[in-house]
Amino acid sequence: MKSRRNTRRNKRVKTKIRVHCKTEGIFFSDFTRDICVDGVGVESTVAIMKGTIVDLHLHIPGETEPIITKGRVIWSNTIIPHADSNSNIAIGIEFEELSDIYRGKLLNFIENQDIKQV
């Protein structure tokens, strides 16, 4: 069986940036665990069911305005919290609507993060 990592279409980097999520009367503000131009992994204290559509505001460092998009929860798992976090849920969100401008900003951010991690 292929691992999930090998099936990804685009480069994903580990990063902790602020993300605000809203869906069906639920609002939460947490941090990403990783990001790519196709989607984002979020560490949260809120469980969201697979298939749920969420409104996202991603606060990319160096940008004055957040990236605003919609996404679909494609997986959700319980995790062991880190020492510096009380999050106990990991959520994978695939972007549904990402404009070319936001896609370009994300690509730029990801490329810069990749350079820093080398």
ABEGO torsion letter per residue (X at the ends): XBBAAAABABBBBBBBBBBBBBBGGBBBBBBBABBBAAEBBBBBABBBBBGBBBBBBBBBBGBABBBBBBBBBABBBBBBBBAABABABBBBBBBABBBAAAAAAAAAAAAAAAAAAX
